[in-house]
Amino acid sequence: MSMEFGWWAQDADGSKFQVRATLVGQRLTWTRKQGHHQPWEPYGPPTDEDWAQLFEAADKRLPRRLLSPKQLAAIKRLRPG
């Protein structure tokens, strides 16, 4: 089962874009989209703020049982460093 997490971020120029992290099994893919009618494109490498946002979104879903502890462990294991 796949799980998607999404939020808005801002680049150094001040323009906003949407970030999406998708967890499928033991694989995490990062994509971004600049505007409403633009296609999703690969995003990376994710920043520390992106990882913090992902962990925050995952922690919110865990108590409501929208995310299993196994999936949360997989996300934490996939973070480099």
Protein Blocks (a to p, Z undefined) as FASTA:
>chain_A
ZZddddddddfkopacddddddehjaccddddfblkbccddeddddfklmmmmmmmmmmm
mmnopacfklmmmmmmmpgZZ
